[in-house]
Amino acid sequence: MKHTPGPWKISYMVETSDSSQEPNAYSYVINHGDIELEQHKANATLISAAPDMLEVLISIAHDPGCPEHVVACIADVVDKATGKEK
């Protein structure tokens, strides 16, 4: 996978271990216009859970008892999340 492995956490401050070094945390802020702070926080919460959700979905899809239609849906979502969307 190409994404940064989790766990991810929400922080309102970027910390550095030394002022001459790169930050040890990165974030991307996407401005969607008039979105309230609470919605930004909700978006950050969802994004921070993404690696864990992806791991769980992959685990469920590999369960032999998982129905084929669920495996297919999970495969589509995993492909989208990993940039392999058709």
VEXZADO-828331 format. One record per residue: x, y, z of N, C-alpha, C, CB in turn; residue in one letter. Coordinates in steps of 0.02 Angstrom, whole numbers, padded with zeros to 5 digits, always signed. Glycine has a CB too. Example, Ala and Ser with C-alpha at 12.3 -4.5 7.8 and 13.67 -1.06 7.14 Angstrom:
+00660-00284+00390+00615-00225+00390+00660-00165+00390+00565-00224+00452A/+00642-00112+00354+00684-00053+00357+00645+00002+00394+00704-00030+00286S/
END
This chain:
+00042-00059+00000+00000+00000+00000+00044+00062+00000-00048+00000+00061M/+00021+00114-00031+00060+00174-00038+00047+00225+00017+00047+00205-00105K/-00008+00218+00053-00023+00269+00104+00021+00259+00165-00098+00265+00124H/+00025+00311+00205+00062+00308+00267+00026+00260+00314+00070+00378+00299T/+00061+00211+00340+00028+00163+00385+00000+00197+00447+00076+00108+00405P/-00055+00172+00473-00083+00197+00535-00041+00174+00593-00156+00175+00543G/-00059+00189+00653-00118+00228+00669-00108+00302+00654-00137+00218+00742P/-00161+00333+00635-00162+00405+00624-00199+00436+00682-00196+00424+00556W/-00183+00497+00699-00218+00531+00753-00231+00603+00733-00178+00527+00819K/-00278+00632+00766-00296+00702+00754-00256+00744+00803-00372+00714+00761I/-00224+00795+00777-00187+00840+00819-00196+00910+00790-00112+00820+00824S/-00200+00958+00833-00207+01027+00811-00141+01065+00815-00259+01063+00853Y/-00086+01027+00822-00020+01058+00826+00030+01010+00794-00001+01074+00900M/+00073+01036+00752+00126+00996+00722+00187+00999+00767+00143+01019+00649V/+00211+00941+00784+00270+00938+00828+00331+00921+00787+00259+00886+00885E/+00387+00948+00806+00451+00928+00776+00497+00907+00831+00481+00986+00734T/+00541+00861+00815+00588+00839+00866+00647+00886+00872+00613+00768+00851S/+00659+00925+00819+00713+00974+00819+00695+01027+00767+00783+00941+00804D/+00707+01089+00781+00687+01142+00735+00722+01138+00668+00700+01209+00767S/+00778+01102+00664+00814+01097+00600+00790+01037+00559+00889+01091+00613S/+00746+00998+00587+00722+00938+00553+00652+00948+00526+00723+00877+00600Q/+00634+00904+00481+00566+00903+00454+00517+00885+00509+00561+00854+00395E/+00455+00909+00504+00404+00888+00552+00394+00812+00550+00336+00924+00539P/+00375+00783+00607+00363+00711+00608+00289+00696+00596+00385+00681+00674N/+00251+00747+00578+00180+00738+00562+00163+00785+00505+00134+00753+00624A/+00123+00761+00459+00102+00801+00403+00027+00802+00399+00133+00775+00337Y/+00000+00855+00372-00072+00858+00361-00086+00896+00298-00108+00890+00422S/-00142+00883+00270-00166+00919+00212-00232+00951+00230-00173+00873+00150Y/-00239+01014+00215-00300+01050+00229-00332+01066+00162-00288+01115+00271V/-00393+01044+00154-00430+01059+00093-00486+01106+00112-00458+00993+00060I/-00487+01163+00081-00538+01213+00096-00599+01202+00052-00510+01285+00086N/-00654+01189+00083-00717+01177+00047-00764+01236+00057-00750+01113+00071H/-00738+01294+00067-00781+01353+00073-00807+01362+00143-00838+01348+00025G/-00873+01368+00148-00905+01386+00211-00921+01325+00255-00968+01425+00197D/-00873+01284+00267-00884+01226+00310-00869+01247+00382-00840+01165+00289I/-00913+01229+00426-00905+01246+00497-00848+01205+00528-00971+01235+00536E/-00820+01230+00581-00766+01196+00616-00785+01125+00636-00745+01236+00677L/-00846+01116+00659-00867+01049+00680-00866+00999+00622-00938+01052+00710E/-00882+01022+00562-00880+00978+00504-00807+00962+00486-00917+01010+00444Q/-00763+01011+00492-00692+00998+00480-00667+00945+00530-00651+01063+00486H/-00687+00951+00593-00666+00903+00644-00694+00833+00628-00689+00925+00714K/-00757+00831+00605-00787+00766+00586-00749+00735+00527-00862+00775+00568A/-00731+00776+00478-00693+00751+00421-00625+00724+00444-00683+00807+00369N/-00591+00760+00488-00527+00738+00514-00533+00672+00552-00496+00791+00559A/-00586+00665+00590-00598+00603+00627-00607+00544+00580-00659+00610+00672T/-00646+00554+00527-00657+00501+00478-00591+00483+00442-00710+00523+00426L/-00554+00534+00422-00491+00522+00387-00441+00486+00432-00461+00589+00363I/-00439+00504+00495-00391+00472+00541-00408+00398+00553-00389+00509+00607S/-00470+00379+00543-00491+00309+00552-00481+00268+00489-00563+00306+00574A/-00464+00299+00433-00460+00264+00369-00413+00204+00368-00438+00313+00316A/-00352+00208+00394-00309+00149+00392-00338+00090+00431-00241+00167+00420P/-00368+00104+00488-00399+00051+00528-00458+00019+00491-00421+00078+00596D/-00499+00061+00461-00557+00035+00424-00535-00007+00365-00602+00093+00400M/-00483+00015+00330-00457-00023+00273-00432-00091+00296-00401+00016+00238L/-00395-00092+00350-00369-00155+00377-00426-00203+00396-00325-00142+00438E/-00478-00177+00427-00535-00219+00447-00571-00246+00386-00583-00179+00492V/-00582-00203+00336-00616-00226+00276-00578-00282+00241-00626-00168+00228L/-00512-00274+00236-00472-00326+00205-00476-00391+00244-00398-00304+00200I/-00475-00385+00310-00482-00445+00353-00549-00480+00343-00473-00425+00427S/-00602-00441+00340-00669-00469+00329-00673-00505+00262-00723-00415+00334I/-00645-00474+00211-00647-00503+00144-00610-00569+00139-00619-00454+00093A/-00559-00578+00181-00521-00641+00181-00552-00695+00225-00450-00627+00203H/-00605-00679+00259-00639-00729+00301-00676-00777+00255-00689-00695+00352D/-00663-00842+00261-00695-00891+00217-00772-00890+00221-00670-00960+00233P/-00799-00867+00276-00872-00864+00284-00904-00802+00256-00888-00870+00356G/-00864-00756+00229-00891-00694+00203-00926-00706+00136-00834-00641+00195C/-00989-00685+00130-01026-00696+00067-00992-00662+00008-01097-00670+00074P/-00997-00694-00050-00964-00669-00111-00984-00597-00128-00979-00714-00170E/-01048-00580-00119-01069-00512-00137-01037-00460-00090-01145-00507-00134H/-01024-00480-00028-00991-00435+00019-00917-00428+00000-00998-00460+00092V/-00886-00484-00019-00816-00483-00041-00808-00437-00101-00791-00554-00058V/-00856-00440-00148-00853-00398-00208-00860-00324-00190-00910-00418-00257A/-00905-00308-00145-00913-00238-00123-00850-00213-00088-00974-00232-00076C/-00822-00255-00045-00761-00236-00010-00704-00226-00059-00742-00290+00042I/-00699-00271-00108-00646-00265-00159-00650-00198-00195-00650-00323-00210A/-00711-00177-00212-00720-00113-00245-00697-00054-00201-00794-00103-00264D/-00715-00057-00137-00696-00003-00091-00621-00003-00079-00734-00011-00024V/-00591-00062-00071-00519-00066-00061-00482-00040-00122-00498-00138-00045V/-00506-00058-00182-00476-00033-00243-00479+00044-00245-00511-00062-00305D/-00536+00072-00226-00543+00144-00225-00495+00176-00175-00616+00164-00208K/-00490+00146-00116-00447+00173-00063-00374+00168-00080-00461+00137+00002A/-00355+00119-00121-00285+00109-00137-00266+00134-00206-00268+00036-00131T/-00312+00169-00238-00298+00199-00303-00302+00152-00362-00231+00228-00302G/-00333+00094-00352-00339+00044-00406-00409+00042-00435-00320-00024-00380K/-00447+00094-00422-00517+00097-00445-00520+00091-00521-00551+00163-00422E/-00569+00053-00543-00577+00040-00615-00608+00098-00650-00619-00022-00627K/
END
